[in-house]
């Protein structure tokens, strides 16, 4: 059951990414507010140019263009609800309208001779932050085309005395180059940053989902253990009473008492099951386990997946009895399980899980005989946007198209528990160890300070007490 739940992670992650890529998360109200600010800026610039600098503008046409933006904003504000969210195509149309309106205003006010021409970059930046790469590319090319047309086609800026305000052609060309570079650079930069933010946000959501699922599975294990513990006595009593009834079935005055006892104990079992069904109980014995048991539990879903998993417990330690007793923390179990899963996915035949401990540290190493990590990706291990280790190895990887999400979840959860992780290739790490020459694949080492993961002796001596209901 645990493996079935964990195997659903790729589908859940794809759903999370689709929710970001659908484009249905931008409110119309947000774009309306941004447009009001643009309208206020345009009107202010027209008033200052006309009243303060006495520029002779086509003021009627300018206010007509601004009026179109005002009307569109009023329609959007009063016709559509405030909670209206735009689709990809609708957002593209709104941003394209704003770009064309700005381009027309620049045409009426000097083209690229107008210092405000740099504002043509704004809609492209908005697109890069909110829309798909295709929409951003389309708007970027449109902005470059508008800027190119404005170099040659525009109404000149004139003073009240009839003088033309224009800059030399070399500066006009420089403005055009600057605008084109700004469109390309800011578009790519904004798109890359937003994509990484979305990838990280989605990966963190997947991590929280994985941790919550592991916690539920741990609680379920506690429920099962508590059921076996608490139903043991009444079920044994029922079995004893039933045996006595079977043996003394005829003319025995004690049958009535035995029958009543069966009813009483059956009621008790019913009450226990009802209590556990409502809330469940946490078996305090399951809160801690020997290190080796924790490792075996983490690897258990992958034992029967066609690869041989070798456990080397207590490496460099003489006595397994001295192994640390650790807390069964869901994030540790799930993190180790993801690392084992990654090793099994890429291994040819064998996976090795080693553990060792000293007075100060606890170390777990996971290795395989697969192709290993591409050297150029070693520095990016744990990045949720990392696609894959090698295209050839993906052919044998069943159902795990990924963005490095499994390793990201494992790294995040284990580091949250206080662990330090290091990644390498076995072919580089074990050249001098004859016993490890066949461990040519990925090599992951997880190290904890012993006091962060071990249950202290004082905790071992404390009475566990009664099993408490699980807090929902």
C-alpha positions as CSV (number, residue, x, y, z in Angstrom):
1,X,0.0,0.0,0.0
2,X,2.8,2.4,0.8
3,X,4.5,1.8,-2.5
4,X,1.2,2.4,-4.4
5,X,0.7,5.8,-2.7
6,X,4.3,6.9,-3.3
7,X,4.2,5.9,-6.9
8,X,1.5,8.5,-7.5
9,X,3.9,11.3,-6.9
10,X,4.8,11.9,-10.6
11,X,1.1,12.3,-11.5
12,X,0.5,14.7,-8.6
13,X,3.5,16.7,-9.6
14,X,2.4,17.0,-13.2
15,X,-1.0,18.2,-12.1
16,X,0.8,20.9,-10.0
17,X,2.8,22.1,-13.0
18,X,-0.3,22.1,-15.2
19,X,-2.0,24.4,-12.8
20,X,0.8,26.9,-13.3
21,X,1.0,26.5,-17.1
22,X,-2.8,26.9,-17.6
23,X,-2.6,30.7,-17.3
24,X,-5.9,30.8,-15.4
25,X,-4.4,32.5,-12.3
26,X,-4.2,36.2,-13.3
27,X,-7.0,38.4,-12.1
28,X,-8.5,40.9,-14.5
29,X,-8.7,43.4,-11.7
30,X,-4.8,43.3,-11.4
31,X,-4.4,44.3,-15.1
32,X,-7.2,46.9,-14.7
33,X,-5.3,48.6,-11.8
34,X,-2.1,48.6,-13.8
35,X,-3.8,50.2,-16.7
36,X,-5.3,52.9,-14.5
37,X,-1.8,53.8,-13.4
38,X,-0.6,53.9,-17.0
39,X,-3.6,56.2,-17.9
40,X,-2.8,58.5,-15.1
41,X,0.9,58.7,-16.2
42,X,-0.1,59.4,-19.8
43,X,-2.6,62.1,-18.9
44,X,0.0,63.7,-16.6
45,X,2.7,63.6,-19.3
46,X,0.3,65.3,-21.8
47,X,-0.7,68.1,-19.3
48,X,2.9,68.8,-18.4
49,X,4.1,68.8,-22.0
50,X,1.3,71.2,-23.1
51,X,1.1,73.5,-20.1
52,X,4.7,73.6,-18.8
53,X,6.8,73.1,-21.9
54,X,4.3,74.5,-24.4
55,X,4.6,71.7,-26.9
56,X,2.3,71.7,-29.9
57,X,0.8,68.2,-29.8
58,X,-2.1,66.6,-31.5
59,X,-3.8,66.9,-28.2
60,X,-7.3,65.8,-29.4
61,X,-6.0,62.6,-30.9
62,X,-3.8,61.9,-27.8
63,X,-6.8,62.2,-25.5
64,X,-8.8,60.1,-27.9
65,X,-6.3,57.3,-27.6
66,X,-6.2,57.7,-23.8
67,X,-10.0,57.7,-23.8
68,X,-10.1,54.3,-25.6
69,X,-8.0,52.9,-22.7
70,X,-10.3,54.5,-20.1
71,X,-13.4,53.0,-21.8
72,X,-11.9,49.6,-22.0
73,X,-11.0,49.8,-18.3
74,X,-14.5,50.9,-17.3
75,X,-16.0,48.0,-19.3
76,X,-13.7,45.5,-17.7
77,X,-14.4,46.9,-14.2
78,X,-18.2,47.0,-14.5
79,X,-19.0,44.1,-16.8
80,X,-16.8,41.4,-15.4
81,X,-16.8,40.4,-11.7
82,X,-13.8,41.4,-9.5
83,X,-12.8,37.7,-9.2
84,X,-12.6,37.2,-12.9
85,X,-9.4,35.3,-13.9
86,X,-8.1,35.4,-17.4
87,X,-7.0,32.6,-19.6
88,X,-3.7,32.6,-21.5
89,X,-5.3,34.0,-24.7
90,X,-7.3,36.6,-22.8
91,X,-4.3,37.9,-20.9
92,X,-2.4,38.0,-24.2
93,X,-5.1,40.1,-25.8
94,X,-5.1,42.6,-22.8
95,X,-1.4,43.0,-22.9
96,X,-1.3,43.3,-26.7
97,X,-4.0,46.0,-26.5
98,X,-1.9,48.0,-24.0
99,X,1.2,47.7,-26.2
100,X,-0.7,48.9,-29.3
101,X,-2.2,51.8,-27.3
102,X,1.2,52.8,-26.1
103,X,2.6,52.5,-29.6
104,X,-0.1,54.8,-30.9
105,X,0.6,57.3,-28.2
106,X,4.3,57.3,-29.1
107,X,3.4,57.8,-32.8
108,X,1.5,60.9,-31.9
109,X,4.3,62.3,-29.6
110,X,7.5,61.9,-31.5
111,X,8.2,58.2,-31.9
112,X,11.7,57.2,-30.7
113,X,12.5,60.9,-30.2
114,X,10.2,60.7,-27.1
115,X,12.1,59.6,-24.0
116,X,9.1,57.6,-22.8
117,X,9.5,55.2,-25.8
118,X,11.4,52.9,-23.5
119,X,8.1,52.0,-21.8
120,X,7.3,49.7,-24.8
121,X,9.4,47.2,-22.9
122,X,6.9,47.0,-20.0
123,X,4.2,44.8,-21.7
124,X,6.9,42.3,-22.7
125,X,8.1,42.1,-19.1
126,X,4.6,41.5,-17.9
127,X,4.1,38.8,-20.5
128,X,7.4,37.1,-19.5
129,X,6.2,37.0,-15.9
130,X,2.7,35.8,-16.6
131,X,2.4,34.1,-19.9
132,X,3.9,31.2,-21.8
133,X,7.1,31.4,-23.7
134,X,5.2,31.4,-27.0
135,X,3.1,34.4,-26.0
136,X,6.1,36.2,-24.7
137,X,8.0,35.6,-28.0
138,X,5.0,36.9,-30.0
139,X,4.7,40.1,-27.8
140,X,8.5,40.6,-27.9
141,X,8.5,40.5,-31.7
142,X,5.5,42.8,-31.8
143,X,7.3,45.3,-29.6
144,X,10.4,45.2,-31.7
145,X,8.2,45.8,-34.9
146,X,6.5,48.7,-33.2
147,X,9.8,50.3,-32.2
148,X,11.1,49.8,-35.7
149,X,8.1,51.5,-37.3
150,X,8.4,54.4,-34.8
151,X,11.9,55.1,-36.1
152,X,10.5,56.3,-39.5
153,X,6.8,56.9,-38.9
154,X,5.7,59.4,-36.2
155,X,4.4,62.9,-35.8
156,X,7.2,65.2,-34.8
157,X,7.3,67.1,-31.5
158,X,7.0,70.9,-32.1
159,X,7.3,73.8,-29.8
160,X,4.8,76.6,-29.6
161,X,7.1,78.6,-31.9
162,X,7.0,75.9,-34.5
163,X,10.5,74.4,-33.8
164,X,10.9,70.6,-34.2
165,X,12.3,68.8,-31.2
166,X,14.3,65.8,-32.5
167,X,17.6,64.1,-31.7
168,X,20.3,63.1,-34.2
169,X,19.7,59.9,-36.2
170,X,22.5,58.2,-34.5
171,X,20.8,58.6,-31.1
172,X,17.5,57.5,-32.6
173,X,19.2,54.3,-33.8
174,X,20.8,54.0,-30.4
175,X,17.4,54.2,-28.7
176,X,16.1,51.5,-31.0
177,X,19.0,49.2,-30.2
178,X,18.6,49.9,-26.5
179,X,14.9,49.1,-26.7
180,X,15.5,45.8,-28.7
181,X,18.2,44.7,-26.2
182,X,16.0,45.6,-23.2
183,X,13.1,43.6,-24.7
184,X,15.3,40.6,-25.3
185,X,17.2,40.8,-22.0
186,X,14.3,41.6,-19.7
187,X,12.0,39.1,-21.4
188,X,14.5,36.2,-21.1
189,X,15.6,37.3,-17.6
190,X,12.1,37.7,-16.3
191,X,11.0,34.4,-17.9
192,X,13.9,32.5,-16.4
193,X,13.4,33.9,-12.9
194,X,9.6,33.3,-12.9
195,X,10.1,29.8,-14.3
196,X,12.5,28.9,-11.6
197,X,10.2,30.4,-8.9
198,X,7.3,28.3,-10.2
199,X,9.4,25.2,-10.4
200,X,10.7,25.7,-6.8
201,X,7.2,26.5,-5.5
202,X,5.7,23.4,-7.1
203,X,8.6,21.3,-5.9
204,X,8.1,22.5,-2.3
205,X,4.4,21.8,-2.6
206,X,5.2,18.3,-3.7
207,X,7.6,18.0,-0.8
208,X,4.9,19.0,1.7
209,X,2.5,16.5,0.0
210,X,5.1,13.7,0.3
211,X,5.8,14.5,4.0
212,X,2.1,14.6,4.8
213,X,1.5,11.3,3.0
214,X,4.4,9.7,4.9
215,X,3.0,11.0,8.2
216,X,-0.4,9.5,7.4
217,X,1.3,6.2,6.6
218,X,3.2,6.3,9.8
219,X,0.0,7.0,11.7
220,X,-1.6,4.1,9.9
221,X,1.2,1.8,11.1
222,X,0.5,3.1,14.6
223,X,-3.2,2.3,14.3
224,X,-2.5,-1.3,13.1
225,X,0.0,-1.9,15.9
226,X,-2.4,-0.4,18.5
227,X,-5.2,-2.6,17.2
228,X,-3.0,-5.8,17.6
229,X,-2.0,-4.6,21.0
230,X,-5.3,-3.6,22.4
231,X,-7.4,-6.4,20.9
232,X,-5.1,-9.1,22.0
233,X,-6.6,-9.7,25.4
234,X,-10.3,-9.6,24.6
235,X,-9.8,-11.8,21.5
236,X,-7.8,-14.3,23.6
237,X,-10.7,-14.3,26.2
238,X,-13.2,-14.9,23.5
239,X,-11.2,-17.8,22.1
240,X,-10.9,-19.3,25.6
241,X,-14.6,-18.9,26.4
242,X,-15.6,-20.3,23.0
243,X,-13.3,-23.3,23.5
244,X,-14.9,-24.0,26.9
245,X,-18.4,-23.7,25.4
246,X,-17.5,-26.2,22.7
247,X,-16.2,-28.7,25.3
248,X,-19.0,-28.3,27.7
249,X,-21.9,-27.8,25.3
250,X,-24.3,-30.2,27.0
251,X,-26.1,-29.6,30.3
252,X,-23.5,-27.3,31.8
253,X,-24.7,-24.6,34.2
254,X,-21.7,-22.4,33.3
255,X,-22.8,-22.1,29.7
256,X,-24.9,-19.1,30.4
257,X,-22.0,-17.3,32.2
258,X,-19.6,-18.1,29.4
259,X,-22.1,-16.9,26.8
260,X,-22.5,-13.7,28.7
261,X,-18.7,-13.4,28.9
262,X,-18.5,-13.7,25.1
263,X,-21.1,-11.0,24.7
264,X,-19.2,-8.7,27.1
265,X,-15.9,-9.2,25.4
266,X,-17.4,-8.8,21.9
267,X,-18.9,-5.5,23.1
268,X,-15.4,-4.5,24.3
269,X,-13.9,-5.3,20.9
270,X,-16.6,-3.3,19.2
271,X,-16.0,-0.3,21.4
272,X,-12.2,-0.4,20.7
273,X,-12.7,-0.7,17.0
274,X,-15.2,2.2,17.1
275,X,-12.8,4.4,19.0
276,X,-9.9,3.6,16.6
277,X,-12.2,4.2,13.6
278,X,-13.0,7.7,14.8
279,X,-9.5,8.9,15.5
280,X,-7.0,6.2,15.6
281,X,-4.3,5.8,18.2
282,X,-0.6,6.4,18.1
283,X,1.5,3.4,19.2
284,X,4.3,5.0,21.2
285,X,6.5,1.9,20.5
286,X,6.7,2.9,16.9
287,X,8.2,6.3,17.5
288,X,11.7,4.9,17.6
289,X,13.6,2.0,16.1
290,X,17.1,0.8,15.6
291,X,18.9,2.4,12.7
292,X,19.0,-0.8,10.7
293,X,15.2,-1.2,11.0
294,X,14.7,2.3,9.8
295,X,16.8,1.7,6.7
296,X,15.1,-1.5,5.9
297,X,11.7,0.2,6.3
298,X,12.7,2.9,3.9
299,X,14.0,0.5,1.3
300,X,11.2,-2.1,1.7
301,X,8.9,-0.8,-1.2
302,X,11.8,-1.2,-3.7
303,X,13.1,-4.6,-2.6
304,X,10.9,-6.6,-5.1
305,X,11.5,-4.3,-8.1
306,X,13.9,-6.6,-9.9
307,X,17.2,-5.2,-8.5
308,X,19.2,-6.8,-5.7
309,X,19.6,-4.5,-2.7
310,X,22.5,-5.3,-0.4
311,X,22.5,-4.1,3.1
312,X,25.8,-3.5,4.8
313,X,25.0,-2.6,8.4
314,X,27.5,-1.5,10.9
315,X,30.3,-1.0,8.4
316,X,33.5,-0.4,10.4
317,X,31.6,-1.1,13.6
318,X,32.2,-4.4,15.5
319,X,29.0,-4.7,17.4
320,X,25.5,-4.2,15.9
321,X,24.1,-4.1,19.4
322,X,25.7,-0.7,19.8
323,X,23.9,0.8,16.8
324,X,21.9,4.0,17.6
325,X,18.2,4.0,18.2
326,X,16.7,6.7,16.1
327,X,13.4,8.5,15.9
328,X,11.2,7.2,13.1
329,X,10.7,10.6,11.6
330,X,8.5,10.6,8.4
331,X,10.8,13.0,6.6
332,X,13.8,10.7,7.2
333,X,12.0,7.6,6.0
334,X,10.6,9.3,2.9
335,X,13.9,11.0,2.1
336,X,15.9,7.7,2.3
337,X,13.1,6.0,0.3
338,X,13.5,8.4,-2.5
339,X,17.2,8.0,-2.6
340,X,16.8,4.2,-2.8
341,X,14.2,4.6,-5.5
342,X,16.6,6.7,-7.6
343,X,19.3,4.0,-7.2
344,X,16.9,1.2,-8.1
345,X,15.6,3.1,-11.1
346,X,19.1,3.5,-12.6
347,X,20.9,0.4,-11.3
348,X,21.8,-2.4,-13.7
349,X,21.5,-5.2,-11.2
350,X,22.7,-4.2,-7.7
351,X,22.1,-1.5,-5.1
352,X,24.1,-1.2,-1.9
353,X,22.9,0.5,1.2
354,X,25.7,1.0,3.8
355,X,25.4,2.4,7.3
356,X,28.0,3.2,9.9
357,X,28.2,5.2,13.1
358,X,30.7,6.7,15.5
359,X,30.5,8.5,18.7
360,X,29.6,11.7,16.9
361,X,28.0,10.9,13.6
362,X,25.6,8.5,11.8
363,X,26.3,7.9,8.1
364,X,24.2,6.2,5.4
365,X,25.6,5.6,1.9
366,X,23.5,4.5,-1.1
367,X,25.2,3.2,-4.2
368,X,24.3,1.5,-7.5
369,X,26.0,-0.1,-10.5
370,X,24.3,2.1,-13.0
371,X,25.8,4.8,-15.3
372,X,26.1,7.4,-12.5
373,X,25.5,11.1,-12.7
374,X,26.8,13.1,-15.7
375,X,29.8,15.0,-14.3
376,X,28.4,18.4,-15.5
377,X,25.3,17.9,-13.5
378,X,26.9,16.9,-10.2
379,X,26.8,20.5,-8.9
380,X,23.0,20.7,-9.7
381,X,21.9,17.6,-7.9
382,X,18.7,18.5,-5.9
383,X,17.7,21.2,-8.3
384,X,13.9,20.6,-9.1
385,X,14.4,21.8,-12.7
386,X,17.1,19.3,-13.5
387,X,15.6,17.1,-16.2
388,X,17.5,13.8,-16.1
389,X,20.9,12.2,-15.7
390,X,21.2,10.7,-19.1
391,X,18.8,10.1,-22.0
392,X,20.0,6.5,-22.4
393,X,19.3,5.5,-18.8
394,X,15.8,6.9,-19.0
395,X,14.8,4.1,-21.4
396,X,14.9,1.6,-18.5
397,X,13.4,3.9,-15.9
398,X,9.8,2.9,-15.4
399,X,7.4,5.7,-15.2
400,X,9.6,8.4,-13.7
401,X,9.9,11.3,-16.1
402,X,11.2,13.9,-13.8
403,X,12.7,17.3,-13.1
404,X,15.0,16.0,-10.4
405,X,11.9,16.2,-8.2
406,X,12.6,13.0,-6.3
407,X,16.1,14.0,-5.4
408,X,14.9,17.5,-4.5
409,X,12.3,16.1,-2.2
410,X,14.8,13.7,-0.6
411,X,17.4,16.4,-0.2
412,X,14.9,18.9,1.3
413,X,13.4,16.5,3.7
414,X,16.7,15.0,4.9
415,X,18.3,18.4,5.3
416,X,15.3,19.5,7.3
417,X,16.1,16.7,9.7
418,X,19.7,18.0,10.1
419,X,21.5,15.8,7.6
420,X,24.3,16.8,5.2
421,X,24.1,15.2,1.7
422,X,26.9,14.7,-0.8
423,X,26.6,13.3,-4.3
424,X,29.3,11.7,-6.4
425,X,30.0,8.8,-8.8
426,X,31.2,5.5,-7.6
427,X,33.7,5.2,-10.5
428,X,35.4,8.3,-9.1
429,X,35.1,7.6,-5.4
430,X,36.1,3.9,-5.2
431,X,39.0,3.6,-7.6
432,X,41.4,2.6,-4.8
433,X,39.0,0.1,-3.1
434,X,39.0,-3.3,-4.8
435,X,35.9,-4.4,-2.9
436,X,33.9,-1.5,-4.3
437,X,35.0,-1.5,-8.0
438,X,31.6,-2.8,-9.1
439,X,29.9,0.2,-7.5
440,X,30.2,2.4,-10.6
441,X,27.0,4.3,-10.4
442,X,25.6,7.1,-8.3
443,X,26.9,7.5,-4.8
444,X,25.0,9.4,-2.1
445,X,26.2,9.9,1.4
446,X,23.8,11.1,4.2
447,X,25.5,12.3,7.4
448,X,23.8,13.3,10.7
449,X,25.3,14.5,13.9
450,X,24.4,11.7,16.2
451,X,22.6,13.9,18.7
452,X,20.2,15.1,16.0
453,X,18.8,11.7,15.1
454,X,19.5,9.4,18.0
455,X,17.0,8.8,20.9
456,X,19.1,9.6,24.0
457,X,19.5,7.1,26.9
458,X,17.3,9.3,29.1
459,X,14.5,9.1,26.6
460,X,15.0,5.3,26.4
461,X,14.5,5.0,30.2
462,X,11.3,7.1,30.2
463,X,8.0,5.2,30.5
464,X,6.0,5.3,27.3
465,X,2.7,5.6,29.0
466,X,-0.7,4.9,27.4
467,X,-1.3,5.1,23.7
468,X,-2.9,8.5,23.0
469,X,-5.5,9.4,20.4
470,X,-4.0,10.9,17.2
471,X,-4.6,14.6,16.9
472,X,-6.4,15.3,13.7
